[in-house]
Amino acid sequence: MERTIKKYWPIFLLPMIAAFIIGFVVPFIEGVYLSFCKFTTIKDAKFVGFSNYIEAFQDGTFLHAFSFTGLFAIVSVILINVLAFLVALALTQKIKGTNIFRTVFFMPNLIGGIVLGYVWQIIFDAIFTKFDTALKLNEVLGFWGLIILVSWQQIGYMMIVYIAGLQAIPGDIQEAAMIDGANKIQRLFKITIPNMMPSITICTFLTITNAFKLFDQNLALTGGEPLHKTEMLALNIYDTFYGRVGFEGVGQAKAVVFFILVAVIGLLQLKITREKEVQQ
């Protein structure tokens, strides 16, 4: 069997490579080219150099989306990971019903972003109408509404990753620390967290990329209102490309900048956290 696999592995690998090239590489290269063009359809694309990128960075809504998305990413990454870790820590203790609690916490992750957005919009508006306001009328309310929605959706998923990491820590290490007189706080920061670095790396990467790529929830919950103040990068690119005639090239340029931003931040985060894994 192994000889057969070694002999014919290119045949098994070829369909995957072909799908990757057709589905990702070719559209990506074409997208980068179109970011330097003025077009309404692919066939009428005319090369215009860096003018699309200049227009993109002169767009006030795009610059605001940058800062709004950055602040959202910082708050959501910290909140989601801290709460998910604490929940995982609690659910790995010897308490009754842990499997039920794990299932309940994980279930929001199974619901689509659009559905979640509209459900939470109804909940928030029902609350805020009592104060003569609405989610789409206040930038601060919109921001924290998105934070609550995304945290509620993603904490359960990250919790599963942290539980796997906690269960992989050898019990004899904890027992040795207890014998040496280490209290719970000391064991948490000196043993548990250092040994959890692989899980922390995964969860931090996922929450950072998810925060920057957020689209469905933003579209359904606030739609960028009021006046694009709660519009994140993905939604701003969508509105530019599909909502403004003649700005398709600008929208494509924004998409390329967006890709570079997420790739650089993701790679930097992986490098930093993996270095800490090696030290442990």
DADAWO-V315564 format. One record per helix or strand of 2 or more residues. SS is the DSSP state (a for helix, b for strand). FROM is the first residue (numbers start at 1). TO is the last residue. If there is no record, write none. Layout:
# DADAWO-V315564
{{SS,FROM,TO} {SS,FROM,TO}}
This chain:
# DADAWO-V315564
{{a,2,34} {b,37,38} {a,42,44} {b,46,47} {a,51,58} {a,60,91} {a,98,110} {a,113,131} {a,135,137} {a,139,167} {a,171,179} {a,184,195} {a,197,213} {a,216,221} {a,233,243} {a,248,279}}
